[in-house]
């Protein structure tokens, strides 16, 4: 962080300890990395300055921004829950029957194909995260040539893009699915 600190104007560099402390205090309750929270608040500050809306009371604004970003992260964590196995019968060997394995393989192919269509650095980042080698953030950051602190926010943006892409491709749940442009058939 010393290089990044040296790039900050003197007034903002003095805010770094305050932001680090606030982010560390709020991150645990929000279930996110303090570095990600800190980086997000810096981003909001610079976006605001770039839009011509400078912050007048920076310490107060930073405290409020940290709490707001932590609230957003907590809400996101509450909304993003894994789907339960809805009506999937358990096959032999603890639910790993051939049909279940084939569906899981197909789902993996669909996700990997969608990841390859993502823009920018997202395919490489998510490809590294999906790698069977189970790489650490440090190893992924080294492979991609980016800072370890940037992986979390970048991953979040990429997953949001992937989520929107897959939501547009997946038909809503129903007994027979839905085909766009056709009326459902009575059975």
Buried (B, 14 or more C-beta within 10 A) or exposed (E): EEEEEEEEEEEBEEBBEBBBBBBBBBBEEBEBBBBBBBBBBBEBBEEBEEEEEEBEEBEEBBBEBBBBBBEEBBEBEEEEEEEEEEEEEEEEEEEEBEEBEEEEEEEEEEBEEBBEEBEEBBBBBBBBBEEEEEBEBEBBBEBBEBBBBBBBBBBBBBBEBBEEBEEEEEEEEEEEEEEEEEEEEEE
